Amino acid sequence: MYLTPDEQPVVRRAVAAYRAVKTKEHTGQFRGATADEILDELQLSPVRWSTLAAFVIKTAEGPTRRKR
């Protein structure tokens, strides 16, 4: 997927936030910025936001067991 230079660091942070929530690296209630809050910083169109959100989830989840 093509990411603009402005999107690259934001997507990296969103992937890290998604992984932190999924792996429970925090104790108690998660108080950090969530992946969707981080993507909202870019103020993108709904179509591009959805595409990036799907990319963040796909990247954070990694390969599925079937694709290994």
C-alpha positions, 0 to 999 in steps of 0.5 A: 500500500502506498503511504504518503510521507505524512501518513507513514509515522502516523500509521506506525504509531497506530499499529503500535497502539493497536498491538498494545491494546490487543496484547494487554501490555498495559495494566488496568484500563487502557489510557493511551491513544487508540489507533482510531484516535491516532488516524483521526489526527490526519483528518482524512476522507472517510474512504482513506481513513477506512483504507488506512484502518484496514491496513493498520489492522492487517499489519498489526495482526500479522500473518494468519496461521493459514498463511504461515 
